[in-house]
Amino acid sequence: MYRSMVELFSEPETYGHSPEVYSAHHPVSHGSTKASSQSSTAQKDSKKDSNYALVAPHPLLLREVGPRRTSAMDIDFSLLQPELAVVGVSHVDASLSVRGQISLDKGQIHSLQTQLSAEGVDECIILSTCNRTEIYTNTTFLSEVISVWAQEIGMDSALLQGHLFLLTGQEAARHLFRIATGLESALIGETEIIAQIRDALKSSQRMNLAGSDVGFTFQRALETSRRVRSKSGLAVGATSIITCSMRVLQAMPLESAAAPVLVLGSGHLAEGILKALRRLRFQNVTVFGRNFERAQLLAERHGYQADHLAQFQARAQEAKVVFGAASNRLPILLPDEAKNLDLVIDLGLPSNFDATGYAEQLITLDELIEKNREEIKTSQTVFSLAADLIEEEVDRFKEGIAKRRAAAAVEALLAKSDQIKNKNLSWLYNNLGEVDEATAKVLDEFAKRFMIGMIEAPLRQLKTQFHTQEGQQLVARLFELDGQS
């Protein structure tokens, strides 16, 4: 059932999640009876799922070379050791329909993080784009994260968990590094993901949810992106969703100055569309958003106009092109009277439009990617170099995490050695009596070098082998680092 535009955007929505739609992609049993027939939508989405490999045709981009994903449904979270973890869905794992139902808009992200913070979770960064919704946290908090996530989107927790992949430790880091460099994107090498990763990190930092390991991983991902893109040539010729949209638009026989274009949405994606339309010299463009003032500011910034959402369907009757770039929870029904409509590009997640009667004009996000996959000309050499550089960064990440975890024990061990040095120098001076300044310097340097030599091996082991909690406890017992003299 479709609600009015004003109702649709004026209050938060949850919507029905049909088990039939989900079982079309990941059959799981939760004690409920599976429906004997699937909806036509599920069948269409299931067919699309089988074509995902075509988006990234090169062998180095297939799932075998990336982190091996485990279904979160197969894991008992209580058995996992505390470390970095990511759970989520992406274009690799799920259809547009499923991704839409699991996705989180900005309001839901803020609500979810607020609830998790209240429950004591201190590491949670949410990366939500048109192709993926992923939550980076610590394995300690996985149960709480999935429970609150399911509550936020109005879905059974077990059903949600059955559709999520799980990666932990360095595999989670490798996954994020590949995302940041564009290797996990539907359009290989695209750069829009960089800003999305940066925004996700900043948002979590403002709420004190970046934590230690998770925030560190995101910072390293951004560094990895810069290094890999600059040294591998991966970004050369890279495309984007907006660029693909404009290619489709340019293929239409439109008079750019006169063609009425409507853009639904007022966020980063909508702004990217407006910039592209301005470059193509489109003049008659109207922006609609749930917040009229924000939509108006966005439109004016690019020399266009805005209108209230209540007027969208009326204006659509005269439009030639409509873009969907919003995060509304129910699709908007395009009016039957829109006889002039030549093109509907729906980039929203969930889908922005119910384009019943406009099947020929409608292009969905996944269809747009499929249309443009042949534009990816990146060579095998570039992919190989990018993959090698990412592995170097994963090794650096492991070293960095080890050093961070061992920092407290290293500091305690250094303090202990300094305490022992000073205690024995005091004994030495008491027995030697007065010594000249030059001799005192030699004795001090000798004691310092002796203690450094004694703790050199333990320090090295702390930074490599004993950075785990158990390893640090072992070193603490051996060197009596728990406040004992």
N, C-alpha and C positions, 0 to 999 in steps of 0.2 A: 504494500500500500504506500502510495506516494503522498508526502505531506507538502504543504505550501512552502515556498521558498523562505519566507520569514520564519516559520516554525522550524524548518530544517536547520537553519544556521543560528538560531537564537538560543538553543539549549543543547547540552551534550546528548549524544545519541548512542545507544547500543542497539544492535540489530541481530536478528536471528541467525544462528549458525547451524546450518543443516548438516547432520551427520552424513547424509548421502554425498554432499559436496566433498567432505573431507575424505571419506572412504574411497573416493575415486582416485586419490593420489597416494595415501599412506594407510592401507587397511590396518586398523588396530582394534582390539577388543577391549571394551571397558564395561562389559556386563550388559550392554544394550543390544537389541536385535538389529542387525544390519538390514536396511531396506532392500527389497528385492529388485528394485529398479532405480536407476540413477536419473537425475534430471538432465535435460539437454545441455544445460550450462556446464554441468560436471563433465559430460562426455566431451564437449568442445574443449574444456580446459585440459582434460586428460590427454587429448590428442596433441594439444600444444606442448604438454610436458615432454612428450617423446621427441620433440624437435629442438630442445634446448641446446644439445650438443652442437647444432648447426651454427649457433651464434658465435661460438669460438672454435673454428674448425681445426686450428693447428694442434698437433698432438701434445705439445708442451703446455697447452692450456686446458687439457682434459683433467678430470678430477684426480687421476692417478698421481700427478706431479704436485698437486696441492696437498694441504693437510687432509688426512683421511678422516672423514666425518663419522661420528657415531651418533645414532639416534639417542636423544636424551631419554627416550622411553626405556632403553635397555640398562640404565645406570641407577644404582643405589647411591645417591649423593652422599649418604653418611659414611660410605667407605672411601671416599676420595680424600687425598691429602690436601691441605690448604695450599692453593696456588691459583694463578690466573685462569679464568674460564670464560668462554663465550657460548651463549645459546642463541639460536635464532633461525630464521628462514631467509632464503634468497631466491633469485631467479634460477639458480642451479637446482634447487630442491623442490620448488613449489610453483604452481601456476599463478597467474595474475589474480584469479579469484581467491585462492587461499592466502596469498600474500596480502591482499586487500583486507581480509577478515582479521588477520593477525597484526596488521600494521598499527602504529601509534602516531597520532598527530601531536602537535606541540603541547596542547593542553593536557593530553593523556600522559605524555612524557613527564611533564611537570608534576602531575598528580601522582604518577607511579613513583617517581623519585622522592616526593614528599612523604608518601606512605612508607617507603623502604627506609628512609632516614629515620622516621619515627620508630621503626622496629629495630634500629641499631645497625643497619647496613651502612657501611662507610665507603664502599667501593661499588660504583654503578655508573657506567657510561653507556648511553643508548644511542646507537647509530641507526637512524631511520631514514631511508631514502626510497625512491620509487622502485628500486630493485631488491631491497633487503631491509629487514628489521632485526637487529642483533643487539644483545645486551651483554656487555663486558663487565665481569664482576669477579669475585673470589668463589671458589668451589664451596666455601663455608656458607655462602648466602644463596645458593642455587634454589633451594626449596622455597625460600621467601620470595625470591625474584619471580619465579614461575607462578606462584600462587597469586601475587599482587597483579602480575601481568594479566593473568586469566580473569581476575576480578575486574580489571580496568576495561577489558574488551567484551565482557559478558559471556565468557566461554568457560566450559568445564575445565578445571586445571589439568586433569589427566588427558583430556582430548588435546589441549594445547601442547602438553609435553610430548605427546606422540608425534607431533609435526616438527619439533625443534631438533636441530642437530646440536651436538656438544663437542667442543674442543677445549683442551686444557693445556696449561704450561706453555712450552715453546711452540706447540702446534697452534695454539690460540694466537700467539704472537705472529707466527708465520702467516697465518690466515689474514690478520689485520695488515701486515706489511704488503701482502699481495693485493689486498683491496686498495691500499693507499697508492700503490704504483699503477693501478688500473688493470692488473692481470686478472682480477676476479670480476671485472665489470662486464656487463653484457656487450658493451662497445669497448673493445680492448684499448687501454691507454687513455681513456677519457679523463679529463682533469677536474670535472665538477666535484668528484668525490673528495678532493683535497680540502676544499672549503667546508664540506659536510663533516669531515672528521674533525677539523679544527673547531667548528661550531659545537659539535657534540662534547668535545673536551672542555671548552670554555663554559658551556652550560652546566656541566657537572662540577667544575671548579667553583662556580658561583654558589652552588648548593653544598660545597664541601663533600662531594661524593666522588671526586677523582681518585681518592685514596692514595696508596703508595705504588703498588705494582701496576694497577690499571692505568693510572695517569702517566706513569713512566713509559708504559707500552705505547700509549697514544703519542707521546712526544717522540719516541723512537720511530714510530710509524711515519710521522711527518718528515723526520730527518731521512728515513729510508726512501721516501717518495722523491725527495729532492735529489738524492744521490743517484738512485736508479734511473730516474727519468733523464737526468743530465748526462750520465755516462753510457747509457745503453741506446739512446736514440728512440726509446719507446714512445715518447710524446710526439715524435715527428709524424705528421699526418693523422694524429689522433682526432677522433670526432666526438660528438656529444649528442645527447637526446635532442637538444634544441636545434643543433645543426641539422640533424636528420629530419626534424620537423620542417625546417625551412626548405630543405631540398624537395620535400613533398609539396609544400606550398608553392614553390617556384615552378613546379611542373604543371600547376593549374593555370588555365587561361583566364587570369584575373587582371583587371586594371588596378594596380596597386594603390594608386592615389584615391580611387573611388570605392573600392570594395569594402563593405562594412565587415569588420572583424570584432568578435567578442572574446575577451579573455577572462575566464573565471578563476579567481585566485589573486592573492596580493602578497605572496611570499617570495622567496628567492627564485623559484622556478618561474613564476609569473613575470618577475622582473627580467629574467633572462630572455623570455619570449618577447617582451616589449622592446628590449635592446635590439634583438634580431629583426623585429618588424620595422623598427626605425631605420636600421641599416638598409633594409629592402625598400625604404621610402613608402611604407604604408601610412596613410594619413587618417583614415576613418576607423579608429580603434577605440573601443570602450572597455573599461575594466570594471569587474564586479568582485566584491569580497564580502565576507561576513561582517567585517568592520569597514563601514563606508568611508570613514575618515582616513583610514590607512590606505584603502584602495584609491582614494582621491589623491593623496600625497604621492603614491606610486605613479599614478597616471600622469599627474602634472609634471613629475620629474622627467618624464620622457615625452612631454608635449602632447599627451592624449587626454581623454576625458573619462570620468567614472560615472556610474549610475548605481542606484540602489538594487539590491538583489531581488526585490519584489517586482522589478521591471525586466528581469532577465528574459523570461519566457516571451514577453511582448516584443522585446528587442530582437529576440532570436528569429522572429517571423520574417524579419527583413535582412538578416545577416547572410553573408556568403560563406564566412569561415568562423568556426567556434573552436577555441582552445580550452581544454580543461586542465587546470594546474592547481587545484584546491585539494583539501584533505577532508571533504565532507564525508559523513558516514552513510548516507543514503544517496543513491543516484538520482539525478535530476532528470525528469521526463521532458525530452525535447518536444515542442508543440507540433501537432500535425500540420499546422498552417505554415510551417517554415519551408515553403516551396522553393525559395531561392538558395537554400543551404547546399553548398557544393562540397564542403569539407568539414569534418568533425575530428579533431585530433585530441584524444583523451589521454593525457599524461598523468592523471590523478591516480592516487593509490589510497583508498579503494577507487575504483572507476567513478568518474564524476557524472557520467551521463547514462541514462537509459535511452538508447538511440533506436528504439523500436520503430521500424519504418524507414530507418536511415542506414541500413546495413552496408550499402554501397559507399556511402560517404564517410562512414566511421573507420578510424584507424586507432587501434588500442596501442598501449605502450609496447607490449610484446610483438605485435604485428609491425610496429615501426622499426623495432630492432631487427626483426627478420628481414625487412625490406632493405636495410642498410648494411647487413653483415658483409656483403661483398666489397664494401668500401674499405674493409680492414685489410691493409696491404703489408702489415708488419712482417718482416722476414724471420726465418728460423734463427738466424744469427742473433737478431735483436732479442728474441724470446730467450734464447740460451744465455745470453749475457745478463739479461734482467734477472733470470732465475738464479744465476750464480751470485750476482750481487746481493740478492735477497738472502741467500744462504749465509753470505758473509755477515749480513746485518743480524741474522738470527743468532749466529755465534757470538757477536758483540752483545746482543741482548742477554744471552745466557750469562756471559761474564758480568755484565752490569747488574743483573738481578742477584747473582751470587755475592758480589761486592756489597750491594745494598743490604742484603740479609745478614751478611757477616759483619757489618759496620760496627754494631754495638759490641760484639765479642772482640773485634780487633781493637777498638778503643779501650776496652777493659784490660786486654792483654798488654797493650802498650803502657797503660797506667800501672799495671802490676809490675812490669819490668822496671819502670822508672822508680817505683817504690823500693824494690829490691836493690837496685843500683845505689840509691841514696842511703839506704840502711847500711850497706856494706862499706860505702865510702866513709860514712861516719865512724864505723868501727876501725877502719884503716887509719884515719887521721888521729883518732884517739890513741892508737898504739904507736904511731910514728912520731907523734909530737908535732912540733912546728916544722913545716916544709916551705920552701920558697915558692913563689908564684908559678915559675916555669914547671916545677915538679908537680904542683897541684893540677896544672892544666893537662899534663901528660897522664896523671892518674885518673882524672875525670874522663878524658878521651878513651883511655883503656877500658874503664868500667862501662862506658856507653857502648863501645864496639863489642865488648864481651856479651852484654845483654842482648844487643841486636842480633848477634850471631846465635845466641841461645833460642831466641823466639822466631828466627827467620823461617824455619821449616813450619812451625805451627801457624804462622801468619799466612804462608803460602797455601797450606792445607785449608785454612778457614776460607780463603777466597776461591778455592776450587772444589775441594772434596767435602769439606765440613761446613758448608754454608747452610745446611738444613738445620732445623731446630734440634734434632738429635745430635748432630755433629757439634753444634755450638755448646750444648749441654755437656758433651764429653770433654771438650776443651776447658770449659769452666770448672769441671770437677778436677781435671788433671792439674790445672794451675791455680786452683782455689780462687776463682774470680768472683765468688759470691760474698764479697766483703770480708773475707778472712785474711789475716795478715800472715 
